[in-house]
Amino acid sequence: MDELNELRIAARNRLLCCIGGVVALGIAAVAATRQPFLLFFFLVPGIIVSALLMKKPRQRYRAAFKQAYVRRALQSVFTDLYYDPERGISYDTIAATRMMNMGDRFRSEDYISGRYKDIPFEQSDVHIEEERQSTDSEGHTTTEYVTIFRGRWMIFDFNKTFKANVQIAQKGFPNAKRKRFFGKKEELFKPVEMESEVFNKQFRVFAQNEHDAFYIITPSFMERVQSLAAHNKGKLLFCFVGNRLHIAIHDNKDSFEPGSIFKRPDEEKLTQKLRVEIGVITQFIDELSLDNNLFKQSQQSPAEIGGGSPWIN
Amino acid sequence: MNPVLVVIIAAVVLLVGYFISISNRLNRARVKIDEAGSDIDVSLTKRYDVLTKMVDVVKSYARYEKDALFQTIQLRQGMTMREKNEANRLMGESFERIHALAENYPELKASANYNTLQKAIADVEEHLQASRRLYNANVSRYNQMLVAFPTSMIAGMKGLTKEEFFSAEETKRQDVKMDLNF
């Protein structure tokens, strides 16, 4: 903790020096020239230089926090752990689901893979932005990047074998444009109405095959999904693809990050914060009973299980 | 042209258009029921396949006559929902008989084949439940259309009647009751 605190103090001091330096130079320039607008000339490059100077100490502090505290916390819960704070789930993995608007700028970090209750999983923080252009009355075009997804992306082995892909999207999940959602294969996905009106009010279901939607989304599963939605502040997206379950939580949060550099880290609070963030992964395995392998039988086809067709004409 | 005539023609065109639209909706709902009915057939087939496999495995341990384990269940094309319900019920009874028998044969219960088939049973039951729910959801929507005005009027003209639900087995209902008591 002392070592982490030293790194935090180094980062904080560097930041304070930068701010002080920029302000002092600006004031000196204004005093010498009596031109107040000169302050802005110092301010913009000053902020850029400060950001560059801050990068390393901040990175050192972050890396120390993640390697020491986050890794230790993860090791206490998961087996077969692999943790790399710098990389994340790849763009291709998420794009391959064909269930997510991939935007124009993609970033992911805090990659974790491991097992919980012997269920393999992967997760990372993902940030997807979309380029938007706007033109004012004078014809000037400005381009900005708008966040369309920010939160966790998790992948679990699912405990049922299915053939068609299915999606459950909580209403309000920010990618409701189906054209962007499913890409060229949009036409293969059809909206499915489940028998629960309450569930239909809260979620939209799309599937390549209605039977598989009803096979995966049982009445008990619907209740569990509703319970998970109630316990998570963000909006949820469940993608059942290739016998795996992808879960996205759009909560605008960046997980496994150290606190402010202006606050001395409190070991107890940090442990509690990490426990909550790790709990986001384990709650899905627990609540959805993904460790129940009752239905995950050998990959036999119906024809292999039985003999010929019993139907008579 | 006489404005009254124009109004009458417009009203007739609108009525015919509305009739066609409702009629198509009813037809589509019927097609969905038929599709869901075929889905039940597929699930019943899977269940039957696992049952026959199970009987073969049990016979090799218990030397029981096949007829004692399960009554003759015939699945044929074009079965009514009542017949499908009956076939499903008979399959359920056969599974119960097999489970009861397996209790007396520990080596059977411990065999890999028996355990593999137990998992297969759980999965086919789950598929059957999915088919049942999908079918019943479609039937429910269709039956609601038949009683709601003005669809009911057009359905009456077309001679459409309510569809029968595919019911859950009695044992499954009891399972649900038990679960609720906890």
Interface residues (C-beta under 8 A of the other chain):
Chain A: K160 T161 E193 M194 E195 E210 H211 D212 F214 Y215 T218 P219 L294 F295 K296 Q297 S298 Q300 P302 A303 I305 G306 G307 S309 P310 W311 I312 N313
Chain B: A36 D39 D41 V42 T45 K46 Y48 D49 V50 T52 K53 I73 Q74 L75 R76 Q77 T116 L117 K119 A120 A122 D123 V124 E126 H127 Q129 A130 S131 R133 L134 N136 A137 S140 R141
